Amino acid sequence: MTLTLGQALDQLLEQINTKSQADPSTSYTAKLIGQGTAHCAKKLGEEGVELALALVSGSATDVAHEAADLLYHFGVALASRGISGPDVVGVIVARIGRSGLEEKASRTPS
């Protein structure tokens, strides 16, 4: 089966949503979410660092594996806050066609 990255990410987010409701003793996803958003954010940060290091000195296979890990923990972190894929897609769609510099300048400080 060949999927686009978007299709695979959609399926991953659906799977995370389903597994988040499972028993934490049998689901790593449910266990992570049960430990709270701060824990999920920490794991996401760790995976980001691992991907950054793989980009610098790892093989292409290492980079792909770390990127997949990062996307999984990204999904878990979103789920821990009740943020859906469509929530993120809406922001991405709104940014399409805008320069990155223009988009950054339009943000209001939070």
Contacts in CASP RR format, 6 or more apart in sequence:
PFRMAT RR
TARGET T0000
AUTHOR 0000-0000-0000
METHOD contacts of the structure
MODEL  1
MTLTLGQALDQLLEQINTKSQADPSTSYTAKLIGQGTAHCAKKLGEEGVE
LALALVSGSATDVAHEAADLLYHFGVALASRGISGPDVVGVIVARIGRSG
LEEKASRTPS
3 11 0 8 1.000
9 71 0 8 1.000
10 85 0 8 1.000
12 71 0 8 1.000
12 72 0 8 1.000
12 75 0 8 1.000
13 75 0 8 1.000
13 78 0 8 1.000
13 79 0 8 1.000
13 84 0 8 1.000
13 85 0 8 1.000
15 29 0 8 1.000
16 29 0 8 1.000
16 72 0 8 1.000
16 75 0 8 1.000
16 76 0 8 1.000
16 79 0 8 1.000
17 79 0 8 1.000
19 27 0 8 1.000
19 28 0 8 1.000
19 29 0 8 1.000
19 30 0 8 1.000
20 27 0 8 1.000
20 29 0 8 1.000
20 30 0 8 1.000
20 33 0 8 1.000
20 76 0 8 1.000
20 79 0 8 1.000
21 30 0 8 1.000
22 29 0 8 1.000
22 30 0 8 1.000
23 30 0 8 1.000
24 30 0 8 1.000
24 31 0 8 1.000
24 34 0 8 1.000
25 31 0 8 1.000
29 76 0 8 1.000
29 79 0 8 1.000
32 39 0 8 1.000
32 40 0 8 1.000
32 43 0 8 1.000
32 76 0 8 1.000
32 80 0 8 1.000
33 40 0 8 1.000
33 76 0 8 1.000
33 79 0 8 1.000
33 80 0 8 1.000
34 80 0 8 1.000
36 80 0 8 1.000
37 77 0 8 1.000
37 80 0 8 1.000
37 81 0 8 1.000
40 73 0 8 1.000
40 76 0 8 1.000
40 77 0 8 1.000
40 80 0 8 1.000
41 77 0 8 1.000
41 80 0 8 1.000
43 73 0 8 1.000
43 76 0 8 1.000
43 77 0 8 1.000
44 70 0 8 1.000
44 73 0 8 1.000
44 74 0 8 1.000
44 76 0 8 1.000
44 77 0 8 1.000
45 73 0 8 1.000
46 73 0 8 1.000
47 66 0 8 1.000
47 69 0 8 1.000
47 70 0 8 1.000
47 72 0 8 1.000
47 73 0 8 1.000
48 66 0 8 1.000
48 70 0 8 1.000
50 66 0 8 1.000
50 69 0 8 1.000
50 70 0 8 1.000
51 63 0 8 1.000
51 66 0 8 1.000
51 67 0 8 1.000
51 69 0 8 1.000
51 70 0 8 1.000
53 66 0 8 1.000
54 62 0 8 1.000
54 63 0 8 1.000
54 65 0 8 1.000
54 66 0 8 1.000
55 63 0 8 1.000
78 84 0 8 1.000
78 85 0 8 1.000
78 87 0 8 1.000
78 88 0 8 1.000
95 103 0 8 1.000
END
